[in-house]
Amino acid sequence: MSGPNRLFVVGNAVSDLTLRVERAPHAGESILADHMQRAPGGKGLNQAVAAHRAGAAVVFHATIGDDGEGADIAERLDAERMHALRLVRHALPTDLSVLTVTRNGENAIITTAGCTRALSAAALVAQVADITATDTLLMQGNLSLECSRAVIDHARAAGATVIVNAAPWCWHDASALALCDGVVANEGEICAIAGVDDPKRGAVQLLAQGPRWVIVTLGARGALVVRGGEPLHMPAAPVVPIDTSGAGDVFCGVLAALCTQAVPFLRAIECAQLAAAITVGRPGTFSAIPSAEEMQRVIRKVSDRAALN
């Protein structure tokens, strides 16, 4: 009997330090934080957890340090009981993300990537050696272009579906994105990728290079979906923002999870938007990811609404 359609998430797992501030500091200015919070984080980890809670059979790979922070991350992920957890321990310190979150919910993030990028391309490919044509690969931009290309090339050769969240955008070209089935990026990222100042034009240009679809997340304005024909704007669910950290990760994780479960594409996007809206209405990042029960309520809500139309 065949197993589930797995979602391989290859990315980072870091220790998040979140500082709540009245406003973002100006250059050269020191300000006091109102609150400090530590938790597991990283785009790869957040997306893997969100996807798992949305029902996907997640196989998560990341490199963590052989230190207390790495041990904490491993313990928290063990408790999630994903389909498979492939954490590599390294002598380097576990990577760190420092997040500042202002009163209106806007955030700024700085992340280290030394531990995340410690493995060679060959070692990373070995982590997904068993991927098949029934599986999906989800990656982000924290790994180097060389390593990302190696993993994507292997997945494509196996016939797997490939989705990349192009964040953070730090590659010198879009060659890896051209090999993907789908790309998710925010406004700034899509403009940087395409070298334009208009997100819609950037998405159309990227689509012409090879992906089957491109989604541009627009924050409170929703998402722009480009997959041939006229770009489609999907409005966001209304929410009072508390902390926007992690909203994009929840969106990507839920979208990829539902795609592996053959949920219709636009319905999967709507579910991902609703799950992200829940995240935005809560403080924190890891702690704000909707539970499995909340994910199922979102999926049922969207499915019931579709059945009435």
C-alpha positions in Angstrom: 0.0 0.0 0.0 1.4 3.4 -0.9 2.1 6.0 1.8 0.9 9.6 2.0 1.9 12.4 -0.4 4.7 13.8 1.7 5.7 17.4 2.0 9.5 17.8 2.3 10.4 21.1 4.0 14.1 21.9 3.7 15.0 25.1 5.5 16.2 26.6 8.8 15.4 26.2 12.4 16.5 29.1 14.7 16.1 30.5 18.1 13.8 33.5 17.9 14.3 36.6 20.1 11.3 38.9 19.8 11.4 42.5 21.2 8.2 44.5 21.3 8.9 48.2 20.9 6.8 51.4 20.6 8.3 52.1 17.2 11.2 51.1 15.1 14.5 52.9 16.1 16.1 55.5 13.8 19.7 55.0 12.6 22.1 55.3 15.5 19.3 55.4 18.1 18.9 53.2 21.2 15.4 52.5 22.5 13.9 50.3 25.2 11.8 47.2 24.5 8.5 46.7 26.3 8.6 42.9 26.2 11.0 40.1 25.3 10.1 36.6 24.1 12.2 33.6 23.1 10.8 30.7 21.1 11.7 28.3 18.2 11.5 29.9 14.8 12.9 30.3 11.4 11.0 30.3 8.1 11.6 26.6 7.5 10.5 25.5 11.0 7.5 27.8 11.0 6.3 26.6 7.6 6.9 22.9 8.6 4.8 23.3 11.8 2.0 25.1 10.0 1.9 22.5 7.3 1.9 19.7 9.8 -1.0 21.2 11.7 -2.8 21.7 8.4 -2.7 18.0 7.9 0.3 17.4 5.7 2.7 14.4 6.1 5.7 16.7 6.8 9.3 15.6 6.5 11.4 18.5 7.9 15.1 18.9 7.5 17.2 21.7 9.2 20.6 22.0 10.8 20.8 23.1 14.4 23.7 23.7 16.8 24.9 21.2 19.3 23.9 23.6 22.1 21.1 24.4 24.5 19.1 26.3 21.9 19.4 23.4 19.5 18.2 21.0 22.1 15.2 23.2 22.9 14.2 23.4 19.2 14.5 19.6 18.9 12.4 19.0 22.0 9.6 21.4 20.7 9.6 19.8 17.3 9.5 16.2 18.8 6.3 17.2 20.5 4.7 18.1 17.1 5.0 14.5 16.0 5.6 15.2 12.3 5.8 12.4 9.7 9.6 12.6 9.9 12.1 14.9 11.6 15.6 15.1 10.1 17.6 17.5 12.3 21.3 17.6 11.8 23.4 18.7 14.8 26.5 20.8 14.1 29.3 22.2 16.2 28.3 25.8 15.2 25.9 27.8 17.4 22.2 27.5 16.5 21.2 30.3 14.3 19.4 33.3 15.9 16.6 35.6 14.6 16.1 39.0 16.3 12.7 40.4 15.6 11.4 43.9 16.5 7.6 44.3 16.6 6.1 47.7 16.8 2.7 48.6 18.4 0.9 48.5 15.1 2.2 44.9 14.5 4.9 45.7 11.9 8.1 43.7 12.2 11.7 43.8 11.2 13.9 40.7 11.3 17.6 39.9 11.2 18.6 36.2 11.0 22.0 34.5 11.1 22.5 31.6 8.7 25.9 30.1 9.5 24.6 26.9 11.0 21.8 26.6 8.5 24.3 26.8 5.7 26.9 24.5 7.3 26.1 21.4 5.2 27.3 20.8 1.7 25.0 20.5 -1.3 25.6 16.8 -1.4 24.7 16.4 2.3 21.5 18.3 1.8 20.5 16.2 -1.2 21.1 13.1 0.9 18.4 14.5 3.3 15.8 14.3 0.5 17.1 11.2 -1.3 13.8 9.4 -0.8 11.6 12.0 -2.4 9.3 10.7 -5.1 7.0 11.9 -7.8 4.0 11.9 -5.4 5.8 14.2 -2.9 6.2 18.0 -2.7 9.3 20.0 -1.8 8.9 23.4 0.0 12.0 25.6 0.4 12.8 29.2 1.4 15.7 31.5 0.7 17.9 30.9 3.7 20.1 28.3 2.0 22.6 29.3 -0.6 21.6 29.3 -4.3 24.0 26.5 -4.9 22.6 24.2 -2.2 19.0 25.2 -3.1 19.6 24.4 -6.7 21.0 21.0 -5.8 18.0 20.1 -3.7 15.5 21.4 -6.3 17.3 19.6 -9.1 17.1 16.3 -7.2 13.4 16.8 -6.5 12.6 17.7 -10.1 14.5 14.7 -11.3 12.4 12.5 -9.0 9.3 14.1 -10.5 8.3 15.9 -7.3 6.4 19.2 -7.1 8.6 22.1 -6.1 7.4 25.3 -4.2 9.7 28.0 -3.1 9.0 30.9 -0.8 11.5 33.4 -2.1 12.3 34.9 1.3 14.6 36.2 2.4 15.6 37.1 -1.2 19.5 36.9 -1.2 20.2 34.9 -4.4 22.0 36.6 -7.2 19.6 35.3 -9.9 16.3 33.6 -10.3 17.5 30.4 -11.9 16.2 28.2 -9.1 12.8 29.8 -9.2 12.5 29.1 -13.0 12.6 25.3 -12.1 9.7 25.6 -9.6 6.1 24.7 -10.0 5.1 27.6 -7.7 6.7 30.7 -6.1 5.5 32.8 -3.2 7.0 36.2 -2.6 6.0 39.5 -1.0 5.9 42.8 -2.9 9.5 43.8 -2.1 10.8 40.3 -3.0 9.0 40.0 -6.3 10.2 43.4 -7.4 13.8 42.6 -6.4 13.6 39.3 -8.2 12.3 40.8 -11.5 14.2 44.1 -11.2 11.0 46.1 -11.5 9.0 48.4 -9.3 5.5 46.9 -10.0 4.6 43.7 -8.2 2.1 42.6 -10.8 4.6 43.1 -13.6 7.3 41.3 -11.6 5.0 38.3 -11.1 4.1 38.1 -14.8 7.8 38.3 -15.7 8.7 35.6 -13.3 5.9 33.3 -14.5 7.3 33.6 -18.1 10.6 32.1 -16.9 9.1 28.7 -15.9 6.9 28.4 -12.8 3.2 27.3 -13.3 2.1 29.9 -10.7 3.3 32.9 -8.7 1.6 34.3 -5.7 2.5 37.8 -4.4 1.5 38.3 -0.8 0.3 41.9 -0.1 -0.2 41.9 3.6 -3.5 43.5 4.6 -4.4 43.9 0.9 -4.5 40.2 0.3 -2.7 38.3 -2.4 -2.1 38.5 -6.2 -2.3 35.1 -8.0 -0.7 34.8 -11.4 -0.9 31.6 -13.3 -1.8 32.5 -16.9 -4.5 34.8 -18.0 -5.4 37.9 -16.0 -3.8 38.1 -12.5 -6.3 37.5 -9.8 -6.5 39.6 -6.6 -7.7 37.7 -3.5 -8.6 40.1 -0.6 -7.3 39.3 2.8 -9.5 38.3 5.8 -10.1 41.4 8.0 -8.1 41.4 11.2 -6.7 43.8 13.7 -3.0 43.3 13.5 -1.1 42.5 16.8 2.1 41.0 15.3 2.6 40.3 11.6 5.7 38.0 12.3 5.2 34.6 10.9 2.0 35.4 8.8 3.8 34.7 5.6 5.2 31.4 6.9 1.8 30.2 8.0 0.4 31.2 4.5 3.1 29.2 2.7 2.9 26.2 5.0 -0.8 25.9 4.8 -0.9 26.4 1.1 1.7 23.7 0.5 0.0 21.4 2.9 -3.4 21.7 1.2 -1.8 21.3 -2.3 -0.4 17.9 -1.2 -4.0 17.0 -0.2 -5.4 17.9 -3.6 -7.5 20.8 -2.2 -8.5 23.1 -5.2 -5.8 25.7 -5.7 -7.9 28.9 -5.0 -9.6 27.2 -2.0 -6.1 26.3 -0.6 -5.1 30.0 -1.0 -8.2 31.1 0.9 -7.5 28.7 3.7 -3.9 29.9 3.9 -5.1 33.5 4.1 -7.5 32.7 6.9 -4.8 30.8 8.9 -2.4 33.7 8.4 -5.1 36.2 9.6 -5.3 34.1 12.9 -1.6 34.5 13.3 -1.6 38.2 12.7 -4.1 38.7 15.5 -1.8 37.2 18.1 1.5 38.1 19.6 4.6 36.1 18.9 5.5 33.8 15.9 5.7 30.2 16.9 3.1 30.7 19.6 0.8 32.4 17.1 0.7 29.5 14.6 -2.9 28.1 14.6 -3.4 24.7 16.3 -4.4 21.6 14.3 -8.0 22.1 15.5 -8.0 25.7 14.4 -6.6 24.6 11.0 -9.4 22.1 10.5 -12.0 24.7 11.4 -10.6 27.0 8.8 -10.6 24.3 6.1 -14.1 23.2 6.9 -15.3 26.9 6.8 -13.8 27.4 3.4 -15.1 24.1 2.1 -18.6 24.7 3.4 -18.6 28.1 1.8 -17.5 26.7 -1.5 -20.3 24.1 -1.3 -22.9 26.8 -1.0 -21.7 28.6 -4.2 
